[in-house]
Amino acid sequence: MAFAITQTCCNDASCVSVCPVNCIHPAPGEPDFGSTDMLYIDPGTCIDCGACVDACPVDAIFPVAALTGPLQVYAGINAEYFAGRDVIAEAATPNLHPWGPPTFERTIPGNPAPLEVAVVGTGPAGMYAVQDLLLRTNARITLIDRLSVAGGLVRFGVAPDHPATKKIGEAFARFHSHPRLRLRLGVEVGRDVTAADLAARYDAVVYAVGASSARTLGIPGEDLPGSLAATSVVAWYNGHPDVAGDAVDLSAERVVLVGNGNVAVDVARILTADPDALAETSIASAALTRLRESKVREVVLLARRGPEDAAYTRAELIALLARDDVDVVVDSEDPRTVRTIAEAAPPDKAALLRGVAQEAVDWSAPPAPGRRRIVLRFHSAPFEALGDTRVRGLRVSGADGMVEIAADQVIRSVGYHGTPVPGLPFDELTGTIPNADGRVAGRPGEYVVGWIKRGPTGGIGTNKADAAETVDAIIADAADGRLSKRNRRSVTALVSRLRSRV
C-alpha cells in the first residue's frame, strides 16, 4: 500500500529528507524542484514506512487506500508523474540508501561568537530563516513584526477553508518560545524603529517583509468604486487588521475576477461558498456575516490565455470541480477554448475541464436564477472598467471583437508587488530589495528572504531553500569577519524599546 501526496502539498521537501528509499520527487537539486505544483511519491518505489507522513507539516500525505472523495484522483496523479521517467532504484539493504563518501554542502564555523540577529517578518520566509539560524548557529534572534499577531502570509493569506495548509503555522510557532528568540509584535520599521537603528545594533538584520501591495491592470476605470484588489479581499476574509470588516461590497450579482491563479480561485470559492460551511473555518466573523447577506450569484474568472496555460494549479482546479454546492461552467465563445479542452491529454490542466459544462454566455444579461456558479472565460483580456460613479461592467476582448460584461464588481488578481522599506534600496520595477544571494546591495550585514528578495513567485515551501541561501550568506560573512561586532548594550537598549511597543 503506497502513499500519495495530495492537494495541500507545500513543496518545502520536509518529506524528501526522511524518505529512506528516495521515492519522493522532484527533490532539491533535481531540475524540476520548485517548478512543479507539488511533490509526488513513486508508487513503484514506496515501501509504506510512513516516515513522510510524520514529516509533512501540512498533512498532505495519505495511504492510497485511504483516499476518498475528491482526493482519490491523487493516486493517479502521483503515479502519472513517474510515467516514462527513469527512477533510480535503491539497494534492498537494511539501510536502503547506498553509502557514499560524506559530503558537506553547508558549513558551520567552529566555536563562533554568538550573533545577534534581527528578523523582520513572521511569515514563512522569515520563519524558515529563523529555523535555519536556530538549528545551525548559536545566534540570539529578535523576531519583529508590525502586526500584533504573528503568522504573515500563513495567517492572513491562506484561504480559511484550507486548514491543512494553515497548519504549517503551528510548526513555525514552536520557535516563538525558543530560549534564544525574543518575539516583538506591533513594531514597524520606519515607524517605531529605523533600518539604521537595527543595522547599528545587530550583527545581521534579515528582512522578510513579503510583497503586500497588488499589481494594477493599467486600464481606464480601474480606480472606480466597485473595483478592488484580490489582496484586499483575501485580507478581509482572513480578518487582517488593516482591512475593515465592511471593505468588500457583496451587493453585486455578478463579480468579474481578472486573473485565474490560485488566489483568484480562492476568492471565487469563498464568494460562492455556503456560509454555513465557512462557519466551521477560521474565516473572520465580519466577513462571514456579510457573506450570509451576499447577493453574489456568479463569479467570472477572466484569463488572457487559454486553459492549457491557466495559472491555477491542477490541485486547486480539482478541488474546485469537486464542489457540489456550486456549478462550474466554461464560456464556449472562443473556439480555441473548446478545441483545446477536447484535444488535451493528461497531465495538461485543460484535460481536467473535459466534461465540464460549456455555455455561450449572454454577458449583457444578469446571471440566471438558481445555484451559484463560477464561469471560466479564457482568451479574454480586460480593456476598460465601465461606469461613471462606480463600476457597471468590464470591456474585454472576445473571439469576434470587444465584449462588455455587465458586472457591478471587478476584482483584479494579477499578482503581488513589494513595497519599499524606509531606509533600504528598492527596485520599483521588480518590487524587490536589490540583493545578491540574499545580501542587500551596498548594505553589509543586511539581508533579505522571500518575496522581497526574489519577487512574488513560489509558494510556502519555496521559501525554505530561499532562506537557506540567505542564512548561508550570513554564516559565510560571519566566518570571514565581515559582520562587525555590535555594541551589546545598544542591543539591550533597543530590545527594551521594542518590548515597550508590545
C-alpha positions in Angstrom: 0.0 0.0 0.0 1.8 3.1 -1.2 1.3 6.7 0.0 0.3 9.6 -2.1 0.8 13.4 -1.8 -2.4 15.4 -2.2 -3.7 19.0 -2.8 -2.3 20.7 0.3 1.4 19.9 -0.5 3.5 22.9 0.5 6.6 21.9 -1.5 9.1 22.5 1.3 10.5 19.0 0.8 10.5 18.1 4.5 9.2 14.7 3.4 12.1 14.1 1.0 14.8 14.2 3.7 13.2 11.4 5.8 12.3 9.0 2.9 14.6 6.0 3.2 14.1 4.9 -0.4 14.3 8.2 -2.3 10.8 7.8 -3.7 9.6 11.4 -3.4 10.4 13.7 -6.4 11.3 16.2 -7.6 13.8 16.5 -4.8 16.0 19.5 -4.0 18.8 19.6 -6.6 16.7 18.0 -9.3 15.8 20.1 -12.4 12.0 20.2 -11.7 12.3 21.1 -8.0 10.5 24.3 -7.2 8.7 24.4 -10.6 6.1 21.7 -10.1 2.7 22.3 -8.4 3.5 19.7 -5.8 5.8 16.8 -5.0 5.0 13.2 -5.9 5.5 9.7 -4.4 6.5 6.9 -6.8 4.1 4.0 -6.0 6.6 1.6 -7.5 9.3 2.5 -5.0 7.4 3.5 -1.9 7.8 0.9 0.9 4.9 2.2 3.0 7.0 3.2 6.0 5.0 6.3 6.7 8.1 8.5 7.6 6.9 11.1 5.1 3.5 11.4 6.8 5.1 12.3 10.1 7.4 14.9 8.5 4.7 16.6 6.4 3.9 20.0 8.0 0.5 20.4 6.2 -1.0 16.9 6.5 -0.9 16.3 2.7 0.2 12.7 2.6 -2.1 9.7 2.9 -2.2 6.0 2.2 -3.6 5.4 -1.3 -6.2 3.0 0.1 -7.4 5.7 2.5 -8.0 8.3 -0.2 -11.7 9.1 -0.6 -13.9 11.5 -2.5 -12.0 14.2 -4.4 -8.7 13.0 -3.0 -8.9 9.7 -4.8 -7.6 11.2 -8.0 -4.2 11.9 -6.4 -3.3 8.2 -6.5 -3.3 8.5 -10.3 -1.6 11.9 -10.3 1.3 10.7 -8.2 1.8 7.6 -10.4 1.3 9.7 -13.6 4.3 11.9 -12.7 6.7 8.9 -12.9 5.3 7.5 -16.2 8.1 7.3 -18.7 10.7 8.7 -16.2 13.8 6.9 -15.1 13.7 6.3 -11.4 16.9 5.4 -9.5 16.4 2.1 -7.8 17.7 1.9 -4.2 19.6 -1.1 -2.8 17.5 -3.5 -1.0 19.5 -3.4 2.2 18.6 -2.5 5.8 20.0 1.0 5.2 18.2 1.2 1.8 20.3 4.1 0.6 23.8 3.0 -0.7 26.6 4.7 1.2 28.9 7.1 -0.5 31.7 9.4 0.6 30.5 12.1 3.1 29.6 15.5 1.6 29.2 18.7 3.5 27.3 21.2 1.3 26.7 23.7 4.1 29.4 24.7 6.6 29.2 25.8 10.2 32.2 27.7 11.6 33.8 26.2 14.7 33.0 27.9 18.0 31.7 31.1 16.6 30.8 34.0 18.8 27.0 34.3 19.2 25.5 36.5 16.6 22.7 39.0 17.4 20.3 38.8 14.5 17.0 40.6 13.9 14.5 39.0 11.6 11.7 41.4 10.4 8.6 39.5 9.4 6.9 36.4 10.9 5.6 34.8 7.7 7.0 31.6 6.1 10.2 33.3 4.7 11.1 34.8 8.0 10.3 31.6 10.0 12.3 29.4 7.7 15.3 31.7 8.2 14.7 31.7 12.0 14.5 27.9 11.9 17.8 27.6 10.0 19.6 30.1 12.2 18.5 28.4 15.4 19.4 24.9 14.2 22.7 25.8 12.6 24.1 28.6 14.8 24.1 29.8 18.3 22.6 33.1 17.3 20.3 35.1 19.5 17.3 36.3 17.4 14.9 39.1 17.8 11.8 38.4 15.7 9.9 41.5 14.7 6.5 42.0 13.1 4.5 45.2 12.5 1.2 43.4 13.3 0.1 42.3 16.7 -0.4 38.7 15.5 2.4 36.6 14.1 2.0 34.4 11.0 2.3 36.7 8.0 1.1 35.0 4.8 0.1 31.8 6.6 -2.2 33.6 8.9 -3.6 36.3 6.5 -3.0 34.9 3.0 -4.2 31.3 3.1 -7.9 30.8 2.5 -9.8 29.8 5.7 -11.2 26.7 4.1 -7.7 25.4 3.6 -7.0 24.5 7.3 -4.3 21.9 6.4 -2.2 24.5 4.7 -2.5 26.8 7.7 -1.2 24.0 9.9 2.4 24.9 8.9 1.9 27.9 11.1 1.9 25.6 14.1 5.3 24.2 13.0 6.6 27.8 12.8 5.0 28.9 16.1 7.0 26.4 18.1 10.1 28.6 17.6 8.3 31.6 19.2 9.1 30.3 22.6 12.7 29.2 21.8 15.1 30.3 24.6 17.3 32.1 22.1 14.4 34.0 20.4 12.6 37.2 21.5 9.3 37.9 19.8 8.4 41.6 19.3 5.0 42.2 17.8 3.4 45.6 16.9 6.8 47.0 15.9 7.1 48.6 12.4 10.3 49.5 10.7 10.1 53.2 9.7 7.6 54.0 12.4 8.8 52.5 15.7 12.4 51.8 14.8 14.5 52.6 11.7 16.5 50.4 9.5 19.6 52.3 10.6 18.7 51.5 14.3 18.6 47.8 13.5 21.8 47.9 11.4 23.7 49.7 14.2 22.7 47.3 16.9 22.6 43.8 15.3 25.3 41.8 13.7 22.8 40.9 11.0 19.3 42.0 10.0 17.1 39.8 7.8 14.1 41.4 6.1 11.2 39.0 5.3 8.6 41.6 4.6 7.0 40.0 1.6 5.1 41.7 -1.2 2.0 43.3 0.3 0.7 45.5 -2.5 -1.3 44.5 -5.5 -0.3 44.9 -9.2 -2.6 47.1 -11.2 -4.3 46.4 -14.6 -3.4 49.8 -16.1 -6.8 50.2 -17.7 -9.3 53.1 -17.7 -11.8 53.0 -14.9 -9.7 50.7 -12.7 -10.0 53.2 -9.8 -13.8 53.4 -9.8 -15.7 52.3 -6.7 -16.6 48.6 -7.2 -13.1 47.8 -8.4 -10.6 46.4 -5.9 -7.7 44.1 -5.5 -7.9 40.5 -4.6 -5.3 41.2 -1.9 -7.9 43.3 -0.1 -10.5 40.5 -0.4 -8.1 37.9 1.0 -7.1 40.2 3.9 -10.8 40.9 4.5 -11.9 37.3 4.8 -8.9 36.4 7.0 -9.5 39.3 9.4 -6.4 41.3 8.6 -6.3 44.3 11.0 -5.5 46.7 8.1 -8.8 45.9 6.4 -12.2 46.8 7.7 -15.0 44.2 8.1 -17.2 46.1 5.6 -14.4 46.6 3.0 -15.9 44.2 0.4 -19.3 45.1 -1.1 -21.3 41.9 -1.9 -24.3 43.6 -3.4 -23.4 42.7 -7.0 -25.0 39.7 -8.6 -22.0 39.2 -10.9 -18.4 39.6 -10.0 -15.5 39.5 -12.5 -12.2 38.3 -11.2 -9.4 39.3 -13.6 -6.8 36.5 -13.3 -7.0 32.8 -12.8 -4.2 31.9 -10.4 -4.7 30.2 -7.1 -5.5 33.4 -5.3 -8.3 34.1 -7.8 -9.6 30.6 -7.4 -9.6 31.1 -3.6 -11.6 34.3 -3.8 -14.1 32.8 -6.3 -14.5 29.8 -4.0 -15.1 31.9 -0.9 -17.5 34.3 -2.6 -19.7 31.4 -3.8 -19.4 29.1 -0.8 -22.1 28.1 1.6 -21.7 30.4 4.6 -22.7 27.6 7.0 -19.8 25.5 5.7 -17.4 28.5 6.2 -18.7 29.0 9.7 -16.6 25.9 10.7 -13.4 27.5 9.4 -11.2 30.4 10.6 -12.9 33.0 8.5 -13.3 36.4 10.0 -16.7 36.8 11.7 -17.3 40.2 10.0 -16.7 38.6 6.6 -19.0 35.6 7.4 -21.8 38.0 8.4 -21.5 39.8 5.1 -21.3 36.6 3.1 -24.6 35.5 4.7 -26.2 38.6 3.2 -24.4 38.4 -0.1 -26.2 38.8 -3.4 -23.4 37.3 -5.5 -24.6 34.5 -7.8 -21.9 34.4 -10.4 -18.2 34.8 -10.4 -16.3 35.1 -13.7 -12.6 34.1 -13.8 -11.1 36.0 -16.7 -7.9 34.7 -18.3 -5.8 36.3 -21.0 -4.5 32.9 -22.2 -6.1 29.5 -22.9 -7.0 26.7 -20.5 -3.7 24.9 -21.2 -1.8 27.9 -19.7 -4.1 28.6 -16.8 -2.2 29.9 -13.8 -4.0 27.9 -11.1 -2.5 24.6 -10.1 -4.1 21.3 -11.0 -4.8 20.6 -7.3 -6.8 23.8 -7.0 -8.8 23.1 -10.1 -9.5 19.5 -9.0 -10.8 20.8 -5.6 -13.0 23.4 -7.3 -14.5 20.9 -9.7 -15.3 18.5 -6.8 -17.6 21.0 -5.1 -21.2 20.0 -5.0 -22.6 23.4 -3.8 -21.7 25.4 -6.9 -21.7 24.9 -10.7 -18.6 25.4 -12.8 -19.0 26.4 -16.4 -16.6 27.1 -19.3 -17.5 30.0 -21.6 -17.5 28.5 -25.0 -17.4 31.8 -27.0 -13.9 31.3 -28.2 -13.4 28.1 -30.4 -9.8 27.8 -29.3 -11.0 27.1 -25.8 -13.4 24.4 -26.9 -10.8 22.8 -29.2 -8.0 22.8 -26.6 -10.2 21.1 -24.0 -11.3 18.5 -26.5 -7.8 17.7 -27.6 -6.0 17.9 -24.2 -4.5 14.9 -22.5 -3.1 14.4 -19.0 -1.2 16.0 -17.4 -2.4 19.1 -19.3 -4.6 21.1 -17.0 -7.0 21.7 -19.8 -7.8 17.9 -19.8 -9.4 18.3 -16.3 -12.1 20.5 -17.9 -13.3 17.8 -20.2 -16.8 17.0 -19.0 -17.3 20.5 -17.5 -20.4 22.2 -18.9 -19.8 24.7 -21.7 -22.0 27.6 -22.5 -22.0 30.7 -24.7 -22.9 33.2 -22.0 -25.0 36.3 -22.7 -22.9 38.8 -20.8 -25.5 41.6 -21.3 -28.0 39.8 -19.1 -27.8 39.3 -15.4 -26.9 35.9 -14.0 -29.7 33.3 -14.3 -31.5 32.5 -11.0 -30.7 29.3 -9.3 -27.5 27.8 -7.9 -24.4 30.0 -7.7 -21.8 29.3 -10.3 -18.2 30.1 -11.4 -17.6 30.8 -15.1 -14.2 30.2 -16.6 -13.6 32.6 -19.6 -10.3 32.1 -21.5 -8.5 34.1 -24.2 -10.0 37.3 -22.9 -8.2 40.4 -21.7 -9.6 43.4 -19.8 -9.5 46.8 -21.6 -11.7 49.1 -19.6 -13.8 49.2 -16.4 -17.1 50.8 -17.4 -19.2 53.2 -15.3 -19.5 56.8 -14.3 -19.6 56.9 -10.5 -18.9 53.2 -9.9 -18.2 50.0 -11.9 -21.1 48.8 -14.1 -19.2 46.5 -16.3 -15.9 45.4 -17.9 -15.0 45.7 -21.6 -12.9 42.7 -22.6 -11.6 41.1 -25.8 -13.5 38.3 -27.4 -13.3 35.9 -30.3 -15.1 38.4 -32.6 -14.1 41.7 -31.1 -14.8 43.6 -27.9 -17.4 42.2 -25.4 -19.0 44.1 -22.5 -19.6 42.0 -19.4 -22.3 43.5 -17.2 -21.0 43.4 -13.6 -21.1 45.7 -10.5 -17.9 44.4 -9.0 -14.4 43.8 -10.6 -11.6 42.2 -8.6 -8.1 42.2 -10.0 -6.0 39.2 -9.1 -2.9 39.7 -11.3 -0.2 39.4 -8.7 1.5 41.0 -5.8 4.2 43.7 -5.7 6.7 44.6 -3.0 6.7 47.9 -1.1 9.8 49.8 0.0 11.3 49.5 3.4 12.2 53.0 4.6 16.0 53.4 4.6 16.7 50.5 2.3 17.3 50.4 -1.5 14.3 49.4 -3.6 13.7 48.3 -7.2 10.3 49.7 -8.3 10.2 47.6 -11.4 10.7 44.2 -9.7 9.2 45.2 -6.3 12.3 43.8 -4.6 15.2 45.0 -2.5 18.3 44.6 -4.7 20.4 41.8 -3.4 23.0 39.1 -4.3 22.3 35.7 -2.7 20.2 37.5 -0.1 22.8 40.2 0.7 21.3 43.7 0.4 23.2 45.6 -2.2 25.6 48.1 -0.6 24.4 47.3 2.9 26.8 44.9 4.7 25.1 43.0 7.5 21.6 43.4 6.0 19.8 40.5 4.2 16.5 39.6 2.6 14.5 36.5 2.2 11.2 35.6 0.5 9.2 37.7 -2.0 11.0 40.9 -1.1 14.2 39.1 -2.2 13.1 37.2 -5.3 9.7 38.7 -6.3 6.2 37.2 -5.7 6.9 33.8 -7.1 6.7 30.4 -5.5 4.6 29.0 -2.7 5.2 28.5 1.0 7.8 25.7 0.6 9.8 27.7 -1.9 10.9 29.9 1.0 12.8 27.1 2.7 15.6 26.9 0.0 15.4 30.7 -0.4 16.0 31.2 3.4 18.8 28.6 3.4 20.7 30.5 0.7 20.4 33.7 2.8 21.5 32.0 6.0 24.5 30.5 4.2 25.4 34.1 3.3 25.1 35.2 6.9 27.3 32.4 8.2 29.9 32.9 5.5 30.0 36.6 6.2 30.4 35.9 10.0 33.1 33.4 9.3 35.0 35.8 7.1 34.8 38.6 9.7 32.6 40.8 7.6 29.9 41.2 10.3 31.2 43.8 12.8 30.6 43.1 16.5 27.8 45.4 17.7 27.5 47.2 21.0 25.7 44.7 23.2 24.4 47.5 25.4 22.9 49.0 22.4 21.2 45.8 21.5 19.8 45.5 25.0 18.5 49.1 24.9 16.9 48.6 21.6 15.2 45.4 22.7 13.8 47.3 25.7 12.4 49.9 23.4 10.8 47.2 21.2 9.4 45.5 24.3 7.6 48.7 25.3 5.8 48.6 21.9 4.2 45.1 22.5 
